[in-house]
Amino acid sequence: MQEFETQRYLTGILEEHGFAIELGVAGMPSAWTARWSNGTGEPVIALGSDVDGIPQSNQKPGVAYRDPILSMAPGHGEGHNSGQAVNIVAALNVKELMERERIDGTLLIWPGIAEEQLGSKAFFVREGVFDGVDVNLFTHVSSNFSMTWGHTSGNALVSTQFRFRGETAHSAGSPWRGRSALDAVMLMAQAWEFKREHLRPPQRSHYIIVEGGDQPNVVPQTATIWFFLREVDYEHVVEMYDAAKLMAQGAAMMTGTQIDTIMTIGSAWSRHFSKPVAEVAQANIELVGLPEWSDDDIAMANALQREMGQEPRGLATSVPPLRGPINLEQYAGGGSDDIGDVSWNMPTVTMRYPANMPGGPGHNWANAIAMATPVAHKGALAGAKVQALTLLDLFLDGETVDAAWTYFNDVQTTETTYTPFITPDDHPAIWLNEDIMARWRERMRPYYYDPSRFDSYLEQLGIEYPTVRTRPISQDGGAGS
């Protein structure tokens, strides 16, 4: 929710090219949309991609081992800084063609805010940001192209915080007079650990204690535990959420505390993507193909993979085929993305584009290495070509848009009705990452890229590409002497 520098930079580019900018959409100050129309303005095609980073994933680009620019600072440990480059390059080129060839249509560009907390897209849907949109083309960084249709991998999720309230006391002098909110948090966490045995295999659930008291000699009056609860669909997530609420009640009863608040921080539906749109996009992926990787690109990928304890396998060499729906009976669970909420409200696809390297664990400094290197630049450019071709197909061939809505109405939503996890009383958690960015923003500012002085960010940082280990890795993970 703190992506203000990204907002300023991207909307500045788009406004300069004639897009109408709206800031602070859907109650989120860092959110925005950029809209441009030509002729009748129809169809309306939206282009989205996430823009947020990962805590403690700061890393020098092009350096194939752990070497942060600022130790402990946030960074792009998933590569979300590459997605809007794909969309904007595609949009600006298509806009030029639309003006020259008098092609009707509207381009709507939007960012996924706080995606790592699943914090924005359900609110975009609820507040009507996508009203009138015919197709949503979403992008996400990967180590190869991929396109899917139908119910794809990825769990539904609710992100929620339980805050307990007790009574302070001197922890040594009169602890019997206190009621520890931290005790309630710890009991709830332990109860959930016992619950795991009785959950289905696709579930994923994790928690952290975000508030546990102020100091050891004061019985904590307030304490908060933050859960991510994931399952394959809305109904199973609700079952998990209801179980968690019962545990919270039990923990409060056992400790003589009270549940102060139960707050929904974010949510995500499982994803279902449009078959007609996916087929068009896949044809364009196969037309564009993978970038031509250099020896340096492959050397960096091999070095990272060795660093991760894997056999070197370089970079992607072939485009995978279009994938259909997953088998839910065999699905073993996984991550989440709130693009799912969008996909259940209009025809949507996600194009994964090859701007990263295979081998990183995800949400990690290793996944930030490729960003701002030729690997990311080549992969994002290839993705922009695919996105531009798909835009033109949708603007020029009305049958694809019609087919997308036929699939949406007659196939996708015949047995499933979208019910958001958020309620009308829920509001975006605009405070997310506020403390982190207050601590780091000014320290990171001197490292912002200055294109007026340098041809590349690698040049600005003085990094030779690629920088790889020249010494063996010792058993403890450090460089050998």
N, C-alpha and C positions, 0 to 999 in steps of 0.2 A: 504493500500500500504506500510505499515511499518512492515510487519510480518517477520522481519529479524531473530529474535531469534528462531521463529518457523522453518524458513528455515534452519538455522544452525543445529538445533537439529534433525529434521526429516531427512534431507539429510545425516547427519552424520550416523544415524542408517542404512539407506538404502545403502549408499556407503559401509559400513562395511559388508553388506550382499551381495555384488556383483552387485548392481544396478549401471548403468551409470547415472551420474547426470549432468543435464544441468541447469545452473543458469541464471537468468535474461531473461527468455523467453518472447517473445511477447512484448518486450520493457518495461517490468516491473522488476526492480532490485530485488524485493522480491519474484518474481515468480520463479518456478522451475519445472522440471520434473525428474522422476526417471524411468529408463527403464531396463528391464531384459528380455532376450530371450533364448529360448531353442529349439533345433532341427531346424525345418523349420521357426520358429518364428511366425507361423500363427495358429489360429487367434490372433489378437491383441485386448486385453481387457484392457480398461482404468478404473482406480479407482479414483474417485474424491471426495473431501469433502472440505467445507469452513474452514478457519482457523482464521478469524478475530474476533475482540471483539466488545464491545459496550461501548461508553463513559459513565462515571459516574456509572458504574454497578459493581464496585469492591465490593467483598463480601467474608467473611470467609465461606469456605465450611463446611457443616455439622451443621451450625448454623441457625435455622429456624426462624430467625427474622433479621431485618436490623442491620448488624454489619460489616462494611467494614474493610478490612485490611489496606487500605489507603483511607481515605475519599476523595471523588470526583475523584478518579483515575478510569481509564478504567478497565473493567473486562470482564468476559465471561458470559454476561447477555443473551446469547442465547444458550450457550453450544457448540460453534463451536470448542472448544479445544478437544472434544471427537471424532470427525469424522475420523481424520486420524489414530487414534488408531485402529478404526474398520478396516480400509483399510489395514494398514501395518501389523497388526497381521494376517489378512486373507492372505495377499500376501506372507508373509514369510513362512507360513505353506504350502500354495499351491506350492510355489517355491520348497520347499524340496520334496514334492511329485512328482512334474514334473521332477526333477533331478533323483530321485530314479526310477520312473516308465517310464522315457523317453517320457514324454508327450510334444508334440509340442505346442508352443505358446509364446506370449509376454505379459508381465505385464507392464503397463504404469501407474504410480501414479502421480497425479497432484493436486495442491491446488486451491481452490477458493479464490482468493485474493480480498480484499476489497468488499466482497459480499454485505455488508450492504449498500454500495453505488452503487451496481450493476456495479462494475468497471472493471472486468477483462475478463469474459468468452467470450464476443463478440470479444475481441481482440485475445484471444486464437484461436477462430475459424478463424478469418481473417488472422492470421499469420501462419496458417497451423499446429498448435500444434497437432491437432487431425487427420491430414492426415494419412490415412491407418488404422485408428482405426475401428474395426468391431462392437464393442459394448461398450458403456460407462455405467458403474455402479456407480451411485452417491449415497452418503449417507447423511442423515441429522438427527440430534438429535430430539427426540420427547419423549413423555411419554408412548408410546406404539409402537409396530411394525405397519407399514402400507405399502401397496403397491397399486399403481393405474396404470391404462393404459388409453390411449386415451387423449382427451383434459381434463386436470385436473384443479383443482381450482388454482387460482393465476393469477393476472393481468399482462399484458404486461406493460412496463414502459419506460419512458425516464427521465433521471435526467439531468437537465440543469441549467446553471447559466446565468443570464442577468446582465451585468455590464453597468452602465450608467456613462457618463462623463459630468460634468458641469464646473463651474468656481467658485473659492473661492472668498470670500469677508469677511469683518468683520461683524459678525452676528448682532452686535448692531450698529456699526458706519456707515456702508454703505451696508446693506443687499440687497438693490435694485440693487447693482452692481454684485451680485452673481447669479449663476444658480445652484440650489441644485440638485445634483444627488440623494440624499436621498428622495427628494420630488417625483422624478420619480419612485423610488422603491416603495414608499408608495402608490402612485396612481395606479401602476400596481397591487400591492397586493389587493387594494380595488376593482379594476376592476374585479379581479379574484373572489372575494367574491360575486359580483353581478352575475358573470357567473355561479356560482354553481347551482343556481335554474334551469338552462337550460341544465344541464349535465345529462347524463343517470345514473340510479341508480348504475350500477356496477363501476362507476368511483371512484377513490380515488385521491385526490390531496392535497398536503401540501407544505409549503414553510417556509424558515427561511431567515432572513436578515443576511448575513455573513460579510457584510462590510457596515457601515453606517456613515462613517466620522471619524475624529480623535478626535475632541473635540467640545463642543457646541458653542464656540465663533468663529468658522470658518465654513462658509457655505461649506458643503461637496462637494468636486470636483468629487469624485468617490464613488459609492455605488453599491452593488451587492445583488441580491435576487436569492435564490436557490430553484428551484421547483422540486418536484417529481410529474409527471403526469402519472396516471395509468388508463388503460381501458382493456377490455377483449382481444383485438387483436391489431395488428399493425395499421390497418386502423383507428381505433377509437383513438388510441394514437396520430397518426399524425394529426387528426382533432383538438385535444386538443392543440397540440404543435403549430399548425398554428394559433389558436386563441390566444395563449399566445404571439406569435411574433407580432400579430396585436396590442395587448394591450401594448406591449413594445414600439411600434412605437408611439401609441397615448400618452403614458406617457411622452415620450421624446418631442413630439410636445407641449404638455401642459406646460412643464416646461422649454422649451428652452434649453434642454440638448440633448445629442446624445447617441445612443446605441454604447457603446464602443466595446463590444464583446458579442456574444451568444455562450456559450461553452457547448458542450455535455460532461457531467462528467461520465455518465454511462447509461446503457440501459438493457432491458430484454424483450425478447419475452415471450408470454404465453407458457405454457408447454404442450407437447404432448408426452406421454410415450409409449414405445413399448409393445404391447399386448403379443407377444410370450415370450419375456424376463420376463415381469411381472408375467406371469403364472408360469414360472420356479422358479422365486424368491419367489413367494407366497407359492409354495409347500415346499420350504426350510424353510420359516418362520414357517409354520405349523409343520414341522418336528422338528425344534429346540425348538420352544415354548418360553414362557416368563421365565425369571429367577425366582428362588425361593427367594422371598423377606423375609427378617428376620423381627422379631417384631420391631427391631430398625429402619429398613428401613421404615416400615409402620408408626411408631410413628413420624418420621421426616416428612413424607408426610402429615400426619394428622395435625401436628403442623403448617406447612406452610399454609395449606388450611384454618385453623382457623385464621392465621395471615392475610390472604387475605380476610377475612370476608365471607368465604364459608363454607358450610357443609363439614366436613371431609369425604373423600372417599378413602383415601389411595392411593395405586398404582394399575396399570393395572393387571387384573386377567384373561383376555381372549384375544386372538388374533382376530382382526377383519378380515372379509373376504376381498378378492380382490375386489377393487372398479373399476367400469368402468367410461366412460366419464360423465362429469357433463352436466346438462341441461342448456345450455347457456341462454335460455329464462327466466330461474328462478334464474340465478346466481346473487348474490348480491355484488360481488367484494371482494377484499382482497389484501394480500401482493403480493410480486413479488420475483422472483429468476432468475438470469441470466443463470441458467442451461437450461432455455427455449431455449436460442440461440443454445446450444449444441444439445438439443433434436430435433431441426429442421434440423440438419446436419448429424445425424447418429442415429441409434437405441440407446435409452437411457432410463433408469429407475432411480427413486430415491427410495431407501429403507430408510424408517424412522425406527429408532431403539430406544428401551426404556431406555435411559440413563438419563431421567429427570423425574420430578414429575408433575402431573396435578395440575393446580391452578395458575401458574404464568401468568402475563399479557403479557409476551414476551418483549424482549429488556429492561430488568429490572433486578435489583439485585436479585429478587426472583428466577429468572431462572438460577442464578449462584450457588445457594445453593447446588444442588446435585452434581455439578462437583467435582471431587477428593474425592467422597464418595463411599461407597459400591454400592449405587444405580447406579451411573455412570459406575463403574467398571463392575458390573454384566450386565448392559444393553449393554455396548460396547462389552463385550465378546460375548454375545448372537448375537449381530449384526455381529461380526467378523465370527462367525460360519456360519451364513446365507450367508455372502459374500463369504466365502471360498467354500461352497457347490455350490453356483451359478457359481463361477469361474470354478470349476471342470466340472459342467454340460456343460458350454459353450466350454471348451477346448476339452471335450471328445465326445460331440454330435454336430457334424457340422450342423445337420439339424436345430437346434435352431437358430444358427447364420444365416443360409440361410432363415429361416422363418421370422426372425427379419427384414432382408432386403426386403423380399417380402412385408411384412406389411408396411415398411417405403416407398417403391416405389409405391405400388399399392393401398394403403389405405390412409396413413397419408398425403402424399404430392401430391395427385392427383389434389386437388383443391386449395392448398396453396403453394405459392412460398416464400421462405425465403428471405427477403430483410432487411439487418441490419439497425438499427437506426444510427449506426456510419457510417461516410463517410471515404473515403480513406485518407482524410486530418486530421481526428481526431486521437488524441494520448491518451494513458492511462494517467489518472490524478495521476501521481506518487507522487504528493505532498500531496495527501489526508492523513489526520491525522498526518502529519509531525510535526506540532506545538504541538499537544497533546502528542505525544510520546517523543518529545524533552523535554517536561516539566516533564514527568513522568517516562521515562525508567530507569534512574539511581536510582530514589527513589523506584522503584519496584524491582530492581535487587536483593537486599538483601533477598527478599521473594521468589526467584526462588527455586524450589524444589531441594534438594540435596540428591539423592538416596544413596550416599556413606555413609551418616550419619543417615538416617532415613528410616524406612520401609514404611512409607506413608507420604503424605503431611499433613494429619491431625495430625500425631505425631509431625512433624516438627513445626506446628503452635501451638501445645499444646491444641488441641481441643478435647473434649470428645464427642464421637458420640453416639446418636445425642444430640445436645444442643438445648433445647426447653425452652420456657417461663415457669416459675414456678409461675408467678403472672398473674392476669387477665389484659387484655388490657383495659385501660380507654377509654372514649368516644373520646378523642382527639388523640387516637392512641398510646399513650405512656403507659409504664408499670404502673400499679396501685401501690400506695404507701402502 
